[in-house]
Structure formats: structure tokens, C-alpha cells
Amino acid sequence: MALHNEEEEEEEPHVLMVAFSAQGHLNPMLRLGKRLISHGLHVTIATTHLQPGRRLFKPSSSSTTARDIEFLFYSDGLDGRKVDLDTFMDSLSQHGPTNLTKLIHQNYHTAPADANNSTGTRKTRRRRRLCCIVSNTFVPWAAYVAHDLGIPCAMLWIQPVALYAVYYRYYRNLNPFPTLTDPDLTVNLPGLPPLRTEDLPSFVLPTNTFGAFSKLFSEMFGAMEKHASWVLANSFHALEADVIINSSKDLFPVVPVGPLVDPSLLGKGEEEEADGAVNLWEVDHSCMEWLDEQAAGSVVYVSFGSLATLSADQSASLEMALKEGRWPFVWVVKGTEAGELSSSSGGGQGIVVAWAPQTKVLAHRAVGCFVTHGGWNSTLEAVAAGVPMVVYPQWSDQPTNAKLVEDVFGVGVRVRANGDGKIVIGSEEMGRAIREVMDGPKSEQIKGNARRLKIAAGEAVAGGGEGTSEVSVRKFVDEIIGR
Ligand code: UDX
């Protein structure tokens, strides 16, 4: 059923972004939403109800956007029940399409949105012209909802274009990949360095045990080829030129619109509000004052994103490396009482927080190195802030991101597994990697590359129609408004 009803539609075009309810998916969606708002669109993010007891900590509408992004929630069919990942994904793909469709009818076409507010007073009927649905990898069915409703669909690819190329070629059988009988096969893809097993995303390895994700990627490429009119990527031309050029020749074209990082990060740095994220945990700002007291470029910032947690052995190695190297540090340890850890683990040399204002930390002049799992948001935030990285990849796209950081972007080093491929790295190796970034023989070269990429990142999103990503966003907006 098409939603067009000229009598009822408002003039102003709306975009509905359907985000998977995970930190690493919400942030790039929100930041793309802000860019679209700056081009005159109205933006709503739809995601599933949060687990009981969870809150969404939203940014204030302060500096970067004149309008707020609205959040709408629909049911994943589980009513707050905690289940394993496979059950969750099954329930989401079973109930998501119906519930999202209902939500769209309520808010865009069939019924007055928020017909009654909390005091029971009837609100004005809102009619909005829904000109595009933006979905992402983990909600591939949103493309079918858009198609059924006659609304144009775009997908936001939240990982590097390199990963788009790797997954596309893997799921469409366009290249040989390692198998159980040939587990060490090196993968050669256009525009990328040769990828060994340790450089490939864990989901394409024969040892992959996350069937739910493989199914999702497969469904995503199917939905994309059938119904998406655009694939937007959180990357920028100067960062991944070779693979972007090669992918657009052979694969469904992908349009870089990144880095999707708050623009204030790309500018002058720590004095600005760099609050471009939505948070699933409450931000502890206590580390900012502590950072103010530290020397420029002296601090190691440690964070492994929203999903990965280090084992006790991994944490112990890292802690020992930091102590031996005497580097001041800010360390994010999720779900732990930061205060307790500050006294036991930080010990005056560092500060431990449960959830940091990451983009602000990275933009602070005191931070000289980011020890990261290599999640793509964290990687791009560091690139945008010009902070070199030590990448300690855990799973998913992170091994490939580590390869890019070290060998393609040249803005950091990767910690090396032992000969037996164990993911637990000793403190000597952690120390070696941090030293190499902070003051080793290659340090100046790495820092210089980081400074250059920071400038290129800023240029890509520069306003005034100049930056490559900004031009692409404008073109996208013109196309969806014109449809
Ligand atoms: C997931 C996957 O794990 C990752 O591999 C993929 O590239 C994206 O989706 P996640 O592990 O959460 O993401 O990592 P990342 O992509 O780095 O996103 C984490 C986000 O949380 C970043 O935007 C970061 O700024 C934010 N963050 C992290 C905070 O705001 N505070 C913190 O203390 C830690």
C-alpha cells in the first residue's frame, strides 16, 4: 500500500531510520540523521524497545542540530524476556516487519501520531511525507517493509567499505575463501592487501560459530539487491579510495558519507562539545578533569567498545603493560563500579570508568594513544581525532579493521597473537605495541599519518558542498526529496 495521500501530507520530508538496538549501530545512524537534518530533512530513528531497566541517554539538541531526532520504539516480540542471540534474531525478524509497519502507519499515514499525550489531551494530527527508510545490516527485513509500503529504501553500511567488499564477495561466492580443508588460504580482493586468516572477519572463517550473523549478512545482500536504491557507508574516499573504486566497478555501488562522527571532533578539539552519540549507558565524565591535569600526548585511552569484554588474563596482561610502561591511562571497564576499580586498579597512575564520553576523550590534547578492539566507530572516531591506535581485535570485522589501521591507513599497530594464534596476548606484546605508538622508532611516522588523515576526514565532511562525503549526502537528499 502506498503512503502517498496529498491532502494529508505535510510539505516537509521525513526520513525513518531503522536501527538495530546496539551502541555501534545507533551512533552512526544518529550521526547520519544529524547530517540529514542539516540538509533540511526531519529524521526519526525507530528501534526495538529496550530491555527493562535500560535507558537511552540521548544527546541534547544543543550545538549541531536545530531540530531533535525523534526516537520511536517497536516490539521485538519478546516483551523484555532475556534470550540467546539466535532466539532474539529469530524473534526480531518474525515480529519486526509487522510491528514496524504498524508503527509507520501510526506515525506517517493511517492514524494520528501520539493521539493522546500523557495527560490525555489530544494532540494535533501529524501528517508527514515519508520519503525514505534507511535500514542497516541487522534489520534486512526493513527493506521489504519499505518496498511493500512503496517507500524508497537506503541501507547504511556501518563498517568499512573493505568489509562490504569482503562480505559481498564471500556471500555471493565471487572469490575463494578459507575452508576447513584449506584454512590458511590467503584472500586476494581488488583494492585490498592480501588478507590472511588472521586478517579476515571471524564470520567468514570456516571456524565461525555465529550462524545467526551469517544468515543476517546473506539476507542483507539479498534485500539490498532487490529493494535498496542506495547503500551509504560510514567511510570516506581518501581513507579507502582503492577498495571504494574497485567495489563500485564490480559490486552493488556503495556511497561513502562518513566519517559519521560529530563534526566538532574534527575541528579544534577538546574545548568543543563533542556529544554526537546516543548512549545505552550513563556517561561518567569524571575522567575529563583528570585528563586536564595530564601532559599533552601522554595518556593511553583503553576501551573495547560496547560488546567485547576482556578475560581476566587479557586484562591482567594489559594492566601489567600499562604499569611497566608507566603510561597514565583512562580505561573503560563496562558494568563495573568505576570507583572501586580506580582505587584497586588505577592506583593513581590512571582512572577507570564504566562508560566514557569517548569522542571527548579522544579529542583531548592529553591522549596520545588509543588501545581499542578496532570496532569501526571507535576506529573512525580515532581517525577523526588524529589519535594513533593499538588495535587488539576480538572478533567480527575487528581483525580486518586492525589490518587496515596498520597496513593501509598507517595510523597504528596491531597486537600480534602468539605463534599458536592464541588471542591472549602477553604483557610484553601489549607493551611493545603501545611503545611503538607512543615513542618507538615508527612513532613519528604513525603520528604524522594520523594528523594527515584527521585533516582528510575533516575535508570529507566539510560543509559548503566541498567535501566528498558532504557532496554525496547532498546528492542523496536531493534524490529522495525529488522522488
Ligand atoms: C559493534 C561491533 O562490535 C564492531 O566490531 C563493529 O565495527 C560495529 O558494531 P562496538 O563493539 O560497540 O560495535 O564498537 P564500536 O563500533 O567501536 O562502537 C562503540 C561506540 O560506543 C563508539 O561510538 C564509542 O564512541 C562509544 N563508546 C564506547 C562510548 O561512548 N563510551 C565508551 O566508554 C565506549
Boltz pocket constraint, residues with backbone or C-beta under 6 A from the ligand:
constraints:
  - pocket:
      binder: B
      contacts: [[A, 23], [A, 24], [A, 25], [A, 27], [A, 158], [A, 159], [A, 277], [A, 279], [A, 303], [A, 304], [A, 305], [A, 306], [A, 307], [A, 308], [A, 332], [A, 354], [A, 355], [A, 356], [A, 357], [A, 358], [A, 359], [A, 374], [A, 375], [A, 376], [A, 377], [A, 378], [A, 379], [A, 381], [A, 395], [A, 396], [A, 397], [A, 398]]
      max_distance: 6.0
